[in-house]
């Protein structure tokens, strides 16, 4: 059975790119908390706000209002070089809360090592690999941060701490936490707007990344069976 999707973005521009890619008409549907999602034939698409807290709250609100089989965190992101160049697509094999924890004399300690929960969520591997292959995407860790990286030093720290990391954004872990609380699988699909490192707005290619996001969901919309999570009854 092909699942119905809840796709969660941070901002309306990302939401609209996803809807544009999926095609057809989109009806506005209110959800608790004063939010409005756009309902297409395949997916409900919600702009929940920026950051993991807003993403978790918005996703949780949507999940109380309707039944879903799969939740997707989607949007633009910074890409770690050379694995995720600007304009490329990234699918997460693991969603990591990269700055949730504590600093100590020996460096950063993830919240899981402190004994206070989890700092990562793993999408179902067969599903995430299948989506990555369908999109021709890079496949690897995607970080969730509350403060985006703006220096080469910070980029190097994250690269050392998370081997193979491909991208960073601000919402994936929040979306994944809400999905997990409802017993649902999660995916994270990102398109790269800028390199992770020294902050240089002149190097950002937001329009190109939004177009890539629309294209990614257009391809998924044409082969929805790729998103099949199987029988979850």
PyMOL commands that set and color helices and strands:
alter all, ss='L'
color gray80, all
select helices_A, chain A and resi 12-22+52-65+125-135+152-161+172-181+201-203+206-222+224-227
alter helices_A, ss='H'
color red, helices_A
select strands_A, chain A and resi 5-9+27-31+35-39+43-47+70-79+89-97+101-104+107-110+120-121+138-144+167-169+185-195
alter strands_A, ss='S'
color yellow, strands_A
deselect
rebuild
show_as cartoon
